[in-house]
């Protein structure tokens, strides 16, 4: 996901975690990309707490 350090990323991640649809179409991997390593690290910590 481009802009992976953005504040909306946890909302998207929560939606992916809550997906109860067809397993064949379910996202199984999420890769975050951001040019600001500090923001990426901060969002990574938030996502780790959500998982």
VMD Tcl script that builds the backbone (N, CA, C; Angstrom):
set m [mol new atoms 153]
animate dup $m
set s [atomselect $m all]
$s set {name element resname resid chain x y z} {
  {N N UNK 1 A 0.842 -1.154 0.000}
  {CA C UNK 1 A 0.000 0.000 0.000}
  {C C UNK 1 A 0.898 1.232 0.000}
  {N N UNK 2 A 0.785 2.018 -1.048}
  {CA C UNK 2 A 1.540 3.269 -1.104}
  {C C UNK 2 A 0.972 4.239 -0.078}
  {N N UNK 3 A 1.840 4.968 0.567}
  {CA C UNK 3 A 1.397 5.868 1.627}
  {C C UNK 3 A 1.093 5.098 2.899}
  {N N UNK 4 A 1.833 4.019 3.116}
  {CA C UNK 4 A 1.586 3.114 4.238}
  {C C UNK 4 A 1.763 3.727 5.607}
  {N N UNK 5 A 2.326 4.916 5.683}
  {CA C UNK 5 A 2.473 5.593 6.959}
  {C C UNK 5 A 1.340 6.567 7.240}
  {N N UNK 6 A 0.309 6.527 6.412}
  {CA C UNK 6 A -0.806 7.465 6.563}
  {C C UNK 6 A -1.781 7.066 7.662}
  {N N UNK 7 A -2.528 8.036 8.143}
  {CA C UNK 7 A -3.418 7.797 9.276}
  {C C UNK 7 A -4.640 6.951 8.924}
  {N N UNK 8 A -4.949 6.765 7.648}
  {CA C UNK 8 A -6.095 5.940 7.249}
  {C C UNK 8 A -5.760 4.452 7.181}
  {N N UNK 9 A -4.494 4.120 7.178}
  {CA C UNK 9 A -4.066 2.726 7.026}
  {C C UNK 9 A -4.680 1.813 8.088}
  {N N UNK 10 A -4.733 2.196 9.362}
  {CA C UNK 10 A -5.363 1.305 10.345}
  {C C UNK 10 A -6.835 1.004 10.042}
  {N N UNK 11 A -7.538 1.943 9.428}
  {CA C UNK 11 A -8.934 1.696 9.058}
  {C C UNK 11 A -9.029 0.632 7.973}
  {N N UNK 12 A -8.164 0.730 6.984}
  {CA C UNK 12 A -8.137 -0.265 5.909}
  {C C UNK 12 A -7.726 -1.623 6.470}
  {N N UNK 13 A -6.729 -1.623 7.334}
  {CA C UNK 13 A -6.240 -2.866 7.935}
  {C C UNK 13 A -7.341 -3.536 8.752}
  {N N UNK 14 A -8.085 -2.763 9.530}
  {CA C UNK 14 A -9.188 -3.317 10.326}
  {C C UNK 14 A -10.223 -3.944 9.409}
  {N N UNK 15 A -10.544 -3.300 8.306}
  {CA C UNK 15 A -11.507 -3.853 7.352}
  {C C UNK 15 A -11.005 -5.175 6.789}
  {N N UNK 16 A -9.712 -5.267 6.508}
  {CA C UNK 16 A -9.152 -6.523 6.006}
  {C C UNK 16 A -9.208 -7.610 7.077}
  {N N UNK 17 A -8.933 -7.252 8.327}
  {CA C UNK 17 A -8.996 -8.232 9.417}
  {C C UNK 17 A -10.416 -8.737 9.635}
  {N N UNK 18 A -11.393 -7.868 9.463}
  {CA C UNK 18 A -12.792 -8.224 9.708}
  {C C UNK 18 A -13.459 -8.893 8.513}
  {N N UNK 19 A -12.769 -9.004 7.390}
  {CA C UNK 19 A -13.347 -9.585 6.176}
  {C C UNK 19 A -13.754 -11.029 6.428}
  {N N UNK 20 A -15.031 -11.302 6.259}
  {CA C UNK 20 A -15.525 -12.669 6.438}
  {C C UNK 20 A -16.077 -13.217 5.125}
  {N N UNK 21 A -15.682 -12.610 4.040}
  {CA C UNK 21 A -16.149 -13.034 2.719}
  {C C UNK 21 A -15.483 -14.320 2.259}
  {N N UNK 22 A -15.610 -14.585 1.003}
  {CA C UNK 22 A -15.062 -15.789 0.382}
  {C C UNK 22 A -13.554 -15.872 0.626}
  {N N UNK 23 A -13.071 -16.954 1.261}
  {CA C UNK 23 A -11.636 -17.086 1.527}
  {C C UNK 23 A -10.773 -17.017 0.266}
  {N N UNK 24 A -11.317 -17.413 -0.866}
  {CA C UNK 24 A -10.539 -17.394 -2.105}
  {C C UNK 24 A -10.199 -15.964 -2.528}
  {N N UNK 25 A -11.004 -14.997 -2.126}
  {CA C UNK 25 A -10.763 -13.617 -2.511}
  {C C UNK 25 A -10.189 -12.764 -1.393}
  {N N UNK 26 A -9.857 -13.387 -0.278}
  {CA C UNK 26 A -9.379 -12.657 0.901}
  {C C UNK 26 A -7.918 -12.253 0.752}
  {N N UNK 27 A -7.606 -11.069 1.203}
  {CA C UNK 27 A -6.231 -10.570 1.214}
  {C C UNK 27 A -5.447 -11.327 2.283}
  {N N UNK 28 A -4.301 -11.882 1.915}
  {CA C UNK 28 A -3.497 -12.654 2.869}
  {C C UNK 28 A -2.170 -11.985 3.193}
  {N N UNK 29 A -1.865 -10.902 2.499}
  {CA C UNK 29 A -0.606 -10.208 2.741}
  {C C UNK 29 A -0.799 -8.722 2.456}
  {N N UNK 30 A -0.215 -7.894 3.324}
  {CA C UNK 30 A -0.275 -6.453 3.136}
  {C C UNK 30 A 1.136 -5.904 3.262}
  {N N UNK 31 A 1.575 -5.187 2.245}
  {CA C UNK 31 A 2.908 -4.584 2.249}
  {C C UNK 31 A 2.722 -3.075 2.252}
  {N N UNK 32 A 3.356 -2.421 3.222}
  {CA C UNK 32 A 3.253 -0.971 3.343}
  {C C UNK 32 A 4.508 -0.316 2.785}
  {N N UNK 33 A 4.315 0.798 2.082}
  {CA C UNK 33 A 5.440 1.567 1.552}
  {C C UNK 33 A 5.198 3.037 1.857}
  {N N UNK 34 A 6.200 3.692 2.397}
  {CA C UNK 34 A 6.134 5.128 2.638}
  {C C UNK 34 A 7.556 5.670 2.602}
  {N N UNK 35 A 7.723 6.863 2.107}
  {CA C UNK 35 A 9.060 7.461 2.048}
  {C C UNK 35 A 9.531 7.947 3.413}
  {N N UNK 36 A 8.613 8.080 4.365}
  {CA C UNK 36 A 8.948 8.534 5.716}
  {C C UNK 36 A 9.006 7.327 6.652}
  {N N UNK 37 A 10.208 6.873 6.960}
  {CA C UNK 37 A 10.396 5.669 7.777}
  {C C UNK 37 A 9.783 5.817 9.174}
  {N N UNK 38 A 9.842 7.004 9.746}
  {CA C UNK 38 A 9.266 7.234 11.070}
  {C C UNK 38 A 7.767 7.021 11.091}
  {N N UNK 39 A 7.090 7.529 10.076}
  {CA C UNK 39 A 5.630 7.333 9.982}
  {C C UNK 39 A 5.304 5.867 9.768}
  {N N UNK 40 A 6.083 5.214 8.933}
  {CA C UNK 40 A 5.860 3.798 8.661}
  {C C UNK 40 A 6.035 2.968 9.933}
  {N N UNK 41 A 7.056 3.274 10.714}
  {CA C UNK 41 A 7.277 2.568 11.976}
  {C C UNK 41 A 6.126 2.803 12.950}
  {N N UNK 42 A 5.638 4.034 13.012}
  {CA C UNK 42 A 4.532 4.356 13.920}
  {C C UNK 42 A 3.264 3.604 13.530}
  {N N UNK 43 A 2.942 3.592 12.252}
  {CA C UNK 43 A 1.749 2.880 11.790}
  {C C UNK 43 A 1.931 1.378 11.970}
  {N N UNK 44 A 3.138 0.875 11.748}
  {CA C UNK 44 A 3.410 -0.546 11.977}
  {C C UNK 44 A 3.135 -0.951 13.411}
  {N N UNK 45 A 3.473 -0.094 14.360}
  {CA C UNK 45 A 3.203 -0.375 15.772}
  {C C UNK 45 A 1.699 -0.401 16.046}
  {N N UNK 46 A 0.966 0.507 15.438}
  {CA C UNK 46 A -0.492 0.532 15.602}
  {C C UNK 46 A -1.104 -0.748 15.034}
  {N N UNK 47 A -0.658 -1.155 13.853}
  {CA C UNK 47 A -1.205 -2.359 13.222}
  {C C UNK 47 A -0.874 -3.607 14.029}
  {N N UNK 48 A 0.292 -3.647 14.624}
  {CA C UNK 48 A 0.670 -4.797 15.454}
  {C C UNK 48 A -0.277 -4.930 16.643}
  {N N UNK 49 A -0.713 -3.821 17.201}
  {CA C UNK 49 A -1.661 -3.868 18.325}
  {C C UNK 49 A -3.049 -4.283 17.862}
  {N N UNK 50 A -3.396 -3.985 16.615}
  {CA C UNK 50 A -4.714 -4.358 16.086}
  {C C UNK 50 A -4.806 -5.849 15.782}
  {N N UNK 51 A -3.700 -6.448 15.407}
  {CA C UNK 51 A -3.715 -7.853 14.949}
  {C C UNK 51 A -4.035 -8.821 16.070}
}
mol reanalyze $m
mol bondsrecalc $m
mol representation Tube
mol addrep $m
